[in-house]
Amino acid sequence: MPFHRTIRRAVTAVAATALAATAWPGAPARSDAASVAQTTVVGLHNAYNPADFPYLAQALDAGASMIELDAWDDIFTREWKVSHDKPTSNDNNCVDASSSAGIYSGSANKDLGSCLDDIKYWLAAHPTQGPVFVKVELKAGFQNNYGMGPSAFDAEVNSHLGNALFRPADLLGSHATLDDAAKANAWPSRSALAGKVIVYVIPGTVELGNPTDTLHTDVEYATYLKNLKAAGNVRTATTFPAVLGALTGDPREQYTDASIRPWFVVFDGDAATYVAGVDTSWYDTNHYLLTMTDAHNVPPALSDTDPPVADAKDRVAELAGDHASVVSCDWYGLPSVLSETLPRG
């Protein structure tokens, strides 16, 4: 490992120790003064997997600050199904709760709305915690022609999260675009976002592999968001579109419609690719949110599910030093790692 990265990891670890002093056991530490774009937290890939947690709320109990959900738009039932590979079935650990008392009981395998309810009610029971990032992979993309496009997605998210949302409009404020707002570091402090949920969407693997789908989730939602702003209705938007893929330079340049580029301030890609040769300081300097996935694959590779705690913490510190906002992993059995909040950069 290059010497400068070794030193940076050591400095990050020392600063993280100071941050952790404010945490309660099992919960993410939080620096009240730092904005959400100035810290690094840890999240769980496919946190809805019942083999890892019988209830989704237990992923939050374990300290995860990001919950990833895979969603399919079922045009027949008008339901957003949550599963890894079952487009017409729910296969998850979400329950049909109606209050904080119900998030650890009842049958599972419920839809996206119920998963969002579980998160909302968990936060209601832990009002000083958060924000919680919810990453939604739309496996097959939107189906706008069948009434399941961005506006329908917004309606679903809004009906279940409502006032718990930190919306694009909340970042936007009086700025012309989300890009302008991010560059001005208009993100609130973490304490101001206690109890809040930040939702972002990425294109899905099935969508990306479908040669007949020429309008992907990222482009579709960013266009929708831009048009809402032009119509004076941006407050209704619930979700941030994310650029998918670790690329050098400004990855938004891949979009032929330059007018949607300023509506992306959230980015998501492979940690090993970022570390290998991408100047990730650009994301930090501009206060963009950056999720680094598959943290275990950064050389030297670690166990994808159960590495030694010290090694996992070193990896989180390393990626925090490399400007990640969210370190995504499958280390569901390591609460002392999942609950970390570190200074970014």
Disulfide bonds with the S-S distance in Angstrom:
Cys94-Cys115 1.95
